[in-house]
Amino acid sequence: MDRRDYLLPMPFIFTGMVNMILYNIGLGSENSRLRPLIFIVCGVLYFLMSFEMGLKKHLLQREAWKFFIVPLLWFIFYGLAFYRFGVQGMIRDSFLRFGVFCLSAFAVGIYMVRDKKERRGFLLTEKLSWLLMPTGILYVLMAKSMHGEYWARNLGAMTYMALSYTWMPAMFAILINFTVDGFAPLDFHFGKVQFSLPVFFRILLALFFWFVIQVTSTRGAILGSLIFFVSLLFWNLAKEKDKKKKKRMSILLLLMIGFFGGMNLSFVPEEFHSAERMEGIVHGLSQGKVETSQRGILSEEEIEQLVQESQPLQNPYWKSKNLITEDGQRMNIGDRMSLYKLAFAEIKSHPVKGMGAFGYHVKYGLYPHNFILEWMTDLGIVSGGILTLAVLILILRIFVAARKDRDVAMVMIFILGHGLMVLVSGSYFDMPFLFFGMGYGLYVNQREPKSKREIL
């Protein structure tokens, strides 16, 4: 097996996996001096391996410009931001994350689609997912003693969101592997030692990850998982020809969907109920409003005033209204709709030129939590619209190819499961999954001629 194949799962689980392993050996504290050093070393090695893989396979090939056009655009964005705002810590840290994780994810996306490595990537993701289970058990034990304190449910340097978005792709990979290869044991090879993991334990691990994702109460991961389950169920019912496998897979996916509601039944400890953070959304909808948080809800007048100010973080008025964090570094706005309304207001105020790369970040200390709105606020409607259209075209390319190729279809469903995460969390400057999708979409129509699939 090509050792480079172990890079395939990394765009989805690298950060979480490394931090989880460090936490399990006692080095995961936020104040640990060794943790960031070890993490940096692992990140650099990951980047160098991905960079070597991308250059070796694509630098001298025809249409290699595709390999460079996307990174070049982002280097321009960062260059403009550094020129205008200087080497601020926020921009510098984002640039480092982009350089290590996003460029690597972009190269891995190209490698996966050009070399038809989808099945190998999902199988390796499942195999590595067992490294994520001990942290899940520790998280469950901790959460049991912290009922209601969702915002404090972090493990060392890992937030509850970072944890859930690492367990989520691992769970997706298990279910995709069942869909593609059927309900068979999973073979592991360690040198001359070989053993097979029974189907029961694979199903149990998927259910466990689904359980602990709900315990984190990360709404993007919960709703994204439900979208994934439903999408995979529809594909299974429409495309699977093996009636026995179709029946088994349908039952498993319905079990996963039903387990969401089951998390709120009386026999499940109350501290693990998964819908409590959904109540705010439901309550808002009952009043004809969309509210995702009670923290930092802005009125129309406040939004208008913020847009007119050049440095709202320096205004004591917002501090007195608890709309600036205690450290004074960012606006204390937790409600997504307020962030979106503020972004729309900034777009209306700067429709052509935008606020400039990192303009929204620097002004408010946070990002709009939607990469499309972030493009529009930073770059203006025209440039932001062109980038949005380009991403939509890449997604359409993957969708069209998925109709003829099952492996591409699994990647498409995998992307759909992450779609909500991409749309409601993260910045376009340093979002690895976005770069993976762009790399995959750029080359999806240039896959190597069909041949017998390689199975681990």
C-alpha positions as CSV (number, residue, x, y, z in Angstrom):
1,M,0.0,0.0,0.0
2,D,1.2,3.5,-0.9
3,R,2.1,5.2,2.4
4,R,0.8,8.5,1.0
5,D,-2.7,7.0,1.3
6,Y,-2.6,7.7,5.0
7,L,-2.9,11.4,4.0
8,L,-6.3,10.8,2.6
9,P,-8.3,11.1,5.9
10,M,-6.2,14.0,7.2
11,P,-8.3,17.0,5.8
12,F,-11.2,15.7,8.0
13,I,-9.6,14.4,11.2
14,F,-5.9,15.6,11.4
15,T,-6.3,18.5,14.0
16,G,-8.8,16.6,16.2
17,M,-6.9,13.3,16.0
18,V,-3.6,14.8,17.0
19,N,-5.1,16.8,19.9
20,M,-7.1,13.8,21.1
21,I,-4.0,11.6,21.2
22,L,-2.1,14.3,23.0
23,Y,-5.0,14.7,25.5
24,N,-5.1,10.9,26.1
25,I,-1.4,10.9,27.1
26,G,-1.7,13.9,29.3
27,L,-0.5,16.6,27.0
28,G,-3.8,18.1,25.8
29,S,-4.0,20.9,28.3
30,E,-4.5,24.4,26.9
31,N,-1.6,25.5,29.0
32,S,0.7,22.7,28.0
33,R,4.0,23.8,26.5
34,L,4.7,20.6,24.7
35,R,1.3,20.3,23.1
36,P,1.7,23.2,20.6
37,L,5.3,22.1,19.8
38,I,4.3,18.6,19.0
39,F,1.3,19.8,17.1
40,I,3.5,22.1,15.0
41,V,5.9,19.3,14.2
42,C,3.1,17.0,13.1
43,G,1.5,19.8,11.1
44,V,4.7,20.6,9.2
45,L,5.3,16.9,8.4
46,Y,1.7,16.6,7.1
47,F,2.2,19.7,5.0
48,L,5.6,18.5,3.6
49,M,4.2,15.1,2.7
50,S,1.1,16.6,1.0
51,F,3.2,19.2,-0.8
52,E,5.6,16.6,-2.1
53,M,2.7,14.4,-3.2
54,G,1.0,17.3,-5.1
55,L,4.2,18.5,-6.8
56,K,5.4,15.1,-7.8
57,K,2.1,14.1,-9.4
58,H,0.9,17.3,-10.9
59,L,3.6,20.0,-11.3
60,L,4.8,18.9,-14.7
61,Q,1.5,17.5,-16.0
62,R,-0.8,19.1,-18.5
63,E,-3.2,21.6,-17.0
64,A,-1.1,21.8,-13.9
65,W,-2.2,25.5,-13.6
66,K,-5.2,24.2,-11.8
67,F,-3.0,23.1,-9.0
68,F,-1.7,26.6,-8.4
69,I,-4.6,29.0,-9.3
70,V,-6.6,28.5,-6.1
71,P,-3.6,28.8,-3.7
72,L,-2.4,31.9,-5.7
73,L,-5.8,33.6,-5.1
74,W,-5.5,33.1,-1.4
75,F,-1.9,34.3,-1.3
76,I,-3.2,37.5,-2.9
77,F,-6.0,37.8,-0.3
78,Y,-3.5,37.4,2.5
79,G,-1.0,39.8,0.9
80,L,-3.6,42.5,0.7
81,A,-4.6,41.9,4.3
82,F,-1.0,42.1,5.5
83,Y,-0.4,45.2,3.5
84,R,-3.4,47.0,4.9
85,F,-3.6,45.8,8.5
86,G,0.0,44.7,9.2
87,V,1.0,41.4,10.7
88,Q,-1.8,41.1,13.2
89,G,-2.0,38.0,15.3
90,M,-5.4,37.1,13.9
91,I,-4.3,37.3,10.3
92,R,-0.9,35.7,11.0
93,D,-2.5,32.7,12.7
94,S,-5.0,32.3,10.0
95,F,-2.3,32.4,7.4
96,L,-0.4,29.6,9.1
97,R,-3.5,27.5,9.3
98,F,-4.1,28.1,5.6
99,G,-0.5,27.2,4.7
100,V,-0.4,24.0,6.7
101,F,-4.0,22.6,6.6
102,C,-5.8,24.2,3.6
103,L,-3.0,23.7,1.0
104,S,-2.6,20.1,2.2
105,A,-6.3,19.5,2.0
106,F,-6.4,20.9,-1.5
107,A,-3.6,18.5,-2.6
108,V,-5.3,15.6,-1.0
109,G,-8.5,16.3,-2.8
110,I,-6.7,16.3,-6.1
111,Y,-4.8,13.1,-5.2
112,M,-8.0,11.3,-4.2
113,V,-10.0,12.1,-7.3
114,R,-7.2,11.7,-9.9
115,D,-6.0,8.4,-8.5
116,K,-9.4,7.0,-7.6
117,K,-8.6,6.8,-3.9
118,E,-12.1,7.4,-2.5
119,R,-12.6,3.9,-1.2
120,R,-9.1,3.7,0.3
121,G,-9.6,7.1,1.9
122,F,-12.9,6.1,3.6
123,L,-11.5,2.8,4.8
124,L,-8.4,4.4,6.3
125,T,-10.6,7.0,7.9
126,E,-12.6,4.3,9.6
127,K,-9.4,2.5,10.7
128,L,-7.9,5.6,12.2
129,S,-11.3,6.4,13.9
130,W,-10.6,3.9,16.6
131,L,-7.9,6.3,17.9
132,L,-10.7,8.8,18.5
133,M,-12.9,6.5,20.7
134,P,-11.0,6.9,24.0
135,T,-11.4,10.7,23.9
136,G,-15.1,10.1,23.3
137,I,-15.4,8.0,26.4
138,L,-13.6,10.6,28.4
139,Y,-15.9,13.3,27.0
140,V,-19.1,11.4,27.9
141,L,-17.9,10.9,31.5
142,M,-17.1,14.6,31.8
143,A,-20.3,15.7,30.2
144,K,-22.3,13.6,32.7
145,S,-21.2,15.8,35.5
146,M,-21.7,19.1,33.6
147,H,-25.4,19.1,32.8
148,G,-26.5,22.3,31.2
149,E,-23.0,23.8,30.9
150,Y,-22.7,23.3,27.2
151,W,-20.4,26.1,26.5
152,A,-17.8,24.8,29.0
153,R,-17.8,21.2,27.7
154,N,-14.3,21.4,26.3
155,L,-11.4,19.0,26.7
156,G,-8.2,20.8,27.2
157,A,-7.4,22.8,24.0
158,M,-10.3,21.2,22.1
159,T,-13.6,22.9,22.0
160,Y,-16.8,20.8,21.9
161,M,-17.3,21.9,18.2
162,A,-13.8,20.8,17.2
163,L,-14.4,17.4,18.9
164,S,-17.8,16.8,17.2
165,Y,-16.4,17.8,13.7
166,T,-13.7,15.2,14.1
167,W,-16.0,12.4,15.2
168,M,-18.6,13.3,12.5
169,P,-16.4,12.3,9.4
170,A,-15.3,9.2,11.1
171,M,-18.9,8.1,11.6
172,F,-19.7,9.0,8.0
173,A,-16.8,6.9,6.8
174,I,-18.1,3.8,8.6
175,L,-21.5,4.1,7.0
176,I,-20.1,4.8,3.5
177,N,-17.9,1.7,3.8
178,F,-21.0,-0.4,4.7
179,T,-22.8,1.1,1.7
180,V,-19.9,0.3,-0.7
181,D,-18.5,-3.0,0.5
182,G,-21.4,-4.5,2.4
183,F,-21.6,-5.7,6.0
184,A,-18.3,-7.5,6.3
185,P,-15.6,-7.5,8.9
186,L,-12.9,-4.8,8.6
187,D,-9.4,-6.2,8.2
188,F,-6.4,-4.7,10.0
189,H,-2.8,-5.3,9.2
190,F,0.1,-4.5,11.5
191,G,3.2,-6.1,9.9
192,K,2.7,-9.8,10.1
193,V,-0.2,-9.5,12.5
194,Q,-3.6,-9.5,11.0
195,F,-7.1,-9.5,12.5
196,S,-10.6,-8.7,11.5
197,L,-13.0,-6.4,13.3
198,P,-16.6,-7.9,13.4
199,V,-19.5,-6.0,11.9
200,F,-21.1,-5.6,15.3
201,F,-18.3,-3.5,16.6
202,R,-18.2,-1.3,13.5
203,I,-21.9,-0.6,13.9
204,L,-21.4,0.0,17.6
205,L,-18.6,2.5,16.9
206,A,-20.8,4.5,14.5
207,L,-23.6,4.6,17.0
208,F,-21.1,5.7,19.7
209,F,-19.8,8.6,17.6
210,W,-23.4,9.6,16.9
211,F,-24.2,9.5,20.6
212,V,-21.2,11.6,21.6
213,I,-21.8,14.1,18.8
214,Q,-25.2,14.7,20.3
215,V,-23.7,15.0,23.8
216,T,-21.5,17.9,22.5
217,S,-24.8,19.6,21.5
218,T,-23.1,21.0,18.4
219,R,-26.1,21.8,16.2
220,G,-24.2,22.1,13.0
221,A,-22.8,18.5,13.4
222,I,-26.1,17.1,14.6
223,L,-28.1,18.6,11.7
224,G,-25.3,17.9,9.2
225,S,-25.3,14.2,10.3
226,L,-29.1,14.0,9.8
227,I,-28.7,15.4,6.3
228,F,-26.0,12.8,5.6
229,F,-28.2,9.9,6.9
230,V,-31.1,11.0,4.8
231,S,-29.0,11.5,1.7
232,L,-27.3,8.2,2.0
233,L,-30.7,6.5,2.6
234,F,-32.1,8.0,-0.6
235,W,-29.1,6.9,-2.6
236,N,-29.3,3.4,-1.1
237,L,-33.0,3.1,-2.0
238,A,-32.6,4.5,-5.5
239,K,-29.3,2.9,-6.6
240,E,-28.4,-0.2,-4.6
241,K,-29.2,-3.3,-6.6
242,D,-28.4,-5.9,-4.0
243,K,-31.8,-6.3,-2.2
244,K,-30.2,-7.8,1.0
245,K,-27.7,-5.1,1.3
246,K,-30.3,-2.4,0.5
247,K,-32.5,-3.7,3.3
248,R,-29.7,-3.9,5.9
249,M,-28.4,-0.5,5.0
250,S,-31.8,1.1,5.2
251,I,-32.4,-0.4,8.6
252,L,-29.1,0.9,9.9
253,L,-29.7,4.4,8.6
254,L,-33.2,4.5,10.0
255,L,-31.7,3.4,13.3
256,M,-29.2,6.3,13.1
257,I,-32.0,8.8,12.3
258,G,-34.2,7.4,15.1
259,F,-31.5,7.5,17.6
260,F,-31.6,11.3,17.4
261,G,-35.1,11.3,18.8
262,G,-34.3,8.5,21.2
263,M,-31.6,10.6,22.8
264,N,-34.5,12.6,24.5
265,L,-36.5,9.7,25.9
266,S,-36.9,9.1,29.6
267,F,-34.5,6.1,29.7
268,V,-31.6,8.3,28.5
269,P,-30.0,10.4,31.3
270,E,-31.3,13.9,31.2
271,E,-27.8,15.4,30.9
272,F,-27.3,13.7,27.6
273,H,-30.5,15.0,26.0
274,S,-29.5,16.4,22.6
275,A,-32.3,18.8,21.8
276,E,-31.9,21.3,24.7
277,R,-29.8,23.8,22.6
278,M,-32.4,23.4,19.8
279,E,-35.1,24.8,22.1
280,G,-33.9,28.4,21.5
281,I,-34.4,28.0,17.7
282,V,-37.8,26.3,18.2
283,H,-38.9,29.1,20.6
284,G,-37.9,31.8,18.2
285,L,-39.7,30.1,15.3
286,S,-42.8,29.9,17.4
287,Q,-42.7,33.7,17.6
288,G,-42.0,34.2,14.0
289,K,-38.2,34.8,14.5
290,V,-35.0,32.9,13.7
291,E,-32.7,33.0,16.7
292,T,-29.8,30.7,17.2
293,S,-28.6,32.2,20.5
294,Q,-29.7,34.6,23.2
295,R,-26.2,36.1,23.3
296,G,-25.6,39.2,21.3
297,I,-28.9,39.7,19.5
298,L,-28.7,43.0,17.6
299,S,-31.5,45.4,16.8
300,E,-31.8,47.1,13.4
301,E,-30.7,50.3,15.0
302,E,-27.6,48.7,16.6
303,I,-26.6,47.1,13.3
304,E,-26.9,50.5,11.5
305,Q,-24.8,52.1,14.2
306,L,-22.1,49.4,14.1
307,V,-21.8,49.7,10.3
308,Q,-21.3,53.5,10.5
309,E,-18.5,53.1,13.1
310,S,-15.0,52.5,12.0
311,Q,-13.7,51.0,15.3
312,P,-16.6,49.6,17.3
313,L,-14.3,47.6,19.6
314,Q,-13.0,50.9,20.9
315,N,-16.4,52.2,21.8
316,P,-17.2,51.9,25.5
317,Y,-20.9,52.0,24.6
318,W,-20.8,48.5,23.2
319,K,-18.8,47.3,26.2
320,S,-21.6,48.6,28.5
321,K,-24.1,46.5,26.6
322,N,-22.0,43.4,27.0
323,L,-21.5,43.3,23.2
324,I,-17.7,43.2,23.5
325,T,-15.9,40.3,25.1
326,E,-14.0,40.8,28.4
327,D,-10.7,40.9,26.7
328,G,-11.9,43.5,24.3
329,Q,-10.7,41.5,21.2
330,R,-14.1,40.8,19.5
331,M,-17.8,41.6,19.5
332,N,-19.8,39.3,21.7
333,I,-22.3,38.2,19.1
334,G,-23.5,34.6,19.3
335,D,-26.7,34.8,17.3
336,R,-26.1,33.8,13.7
337,M,-28.9,35.8,12.3
338,S,-27.4,39.0,13.9
339,L,-24.1,38.2,12.3
340,Y,-25.7,37.6,8.9
341,K,-27.8,40.8,9.2
342,L,-24.6,42.7,10.1
343,A,-22.8,41.2,7.1
344,F,-25.7,42.2,4.7
345,A,-25.6,45.7,6.1
346,E,-21.8,45.9,5.5
347,I,-22.4,44.6,1.9
348,K,-25.0,47.3,1.4
349,S,-22.5,49.9,2.7
350,H,-19.6,48.6,0.5
351,P,-21.3,46.9,-2.5
352,V,-18.5,47.2,-5.0
353,K,-15.1,47.2,-3.2
354,G,-16.2,45.5,-0.1
355,M,-14.4,46.0,3.2
356,G,-11.2,44.4,1.9
357,A,-9.6,41.0,2.8
358,F,-10.1,40.5,6.5
359,G,-12.0,43.7,6.8
360,Y,-14.9,42.2,8.7
361,H,-12.5,40.2,10.9
362,V,-10.5,43.2,11.9
363,K,-13.5,45.5,12.5
364,Y,-15.5,43.1,14.6
365,G,-12.9,40.5,15.8
366,L,-14.9,37.7,14.3
367,Y,-16.2,36.5,10.9
368,P,-19.8,36.3,9.5
369,H,-19.9,32.4,10.0
370,N,-20.9,32.0,6.3
371,F,-18.1,31.9,3.7
372,I,-20.3,33.3,1.0
373,L,-21.3,36.3,3.0
374,E,-17.7,36.7,4.1
375,W,-16.6,36.8,0.4
376,M,-19.3,39.5,-0.3
377,T,-18.3,41.6,2.7
378,D,-14.6,41.4,2.1
379,L,-14.5,41.5,-1.7
380,G,-17.8,43.1,-2.8
381,I,-20.7,41.7,-4.6
382,V,-19.0,41.2,-8.0
383,S,-15.8,39.5,-6.9
384,G,-17.6,37.6,-4.1
385,G,-20.3,36.5,-6.5
386,I,-17.7,35.2,-9.0
387,L,-16.0,33.1,-6.3
388,T,-19.4,31.8,-5.1
389,L,-20.4,30.9,-8.7
390,A,-17.0,29.1,-9.1
391,V,-17.6,27.0,-6.0
392,L,-21.2,26.2,-7.2
393,I,-19.8,25.1,-10.5
394,L,-17.3,22.8,-8.8
395,I,-20.1,21.2,-6.7
396,L,-22.2,20.8,-9.9
397,R,-19.3,19.0,-11.5
398,I,-19.1,16.6,-8.6
399,F,-22.8,16.0,-8.7
400,V,-22.8,15.2,-12.4
401,A,-19.9,12.8,-12.1
402,A,-21.6,11.2,-9.1
403,R,-24.5,10.1,-11.3
404,K,-22.2,7.7,-13.1
405,D,-19.6,6.8,-10.5
406,R,-20.5,5.3,-7.1
407,D,-17.3,6.4,-5.5
408,V,-17.8,10.0,-6.5
409,A,-21.4,9.7,-5.2
410,M,-20.1,8.7,-1.8
411,V,-17.8,11.8,-1.8
412,M,-20.8,13.9,-2.9
413,I,-22.9,12.7,0.1
414,F,-19.9,13.1,2.4
415,I,-19.7,16.8,1.2
416,L,-23.5,17.2,1.8
417,G,-23.0,16.0,5.3
418,H,-20.4,18.7,5.9
419,G,-22.3,21.4,3.9
420,L,-24.1,22.8,7.0
421,M,-20.8,23.1,8.9
422,V,-19.3,25.0,6.0
423,L,-22.2,27.3,5.7
424,V,-22.7,28.2,9.4
425,S,-19.2,28.0,10.8
426,G,-15.6,28.7,9.7
427,S,-14.0,31.3,7.5
428,Y,-13.1,30.9,3.9
429,F,-9.5,32.0,4.7
430,D,-8.6,28.8,6.5
431,M,-11.3,26.1,6.0
432,P,-9.6,22.8,5.1
433,F,-12.8,21.1,4.0
434,L,-13.6,23.9,1.5
435,F,-10.1,23.4,0.0
436,F,-10.5,19.7,-0.2
437,G,-13.8,20.1,-2.1
438,M,-12.3,22.6,-4.5
439,G,-9.4,20.4,-5.2
440,Y,-11.6,17.4,-5.8
441,G,-14.1,19.3,-8.0
442,L,-11.3,20.8,-10.2
443,Y,-10.1,17.4,-11.3
444,V,-13.3,15.3,-11.0
445,N,-13.7,15.2,-14.8
446,Q,-10.1,14.0,-15.4
447,R,-10.1,10.8,-13.4
448,E,-7.9,8.0,-14.7
449,P,-9.6,5.5,-17.0
450,K,-11.8,3.0,-15.2
451,S,-10.0,0.0,-13.9
452,K,-10.5,-2.7,-11.3
453,R,-11.0,-1.0,-7.9
454,E,-8.2,-1.5,-5.4
455,I,-9.4,-2.7,-2.0
456,L,-7.4,-2.7,1.2
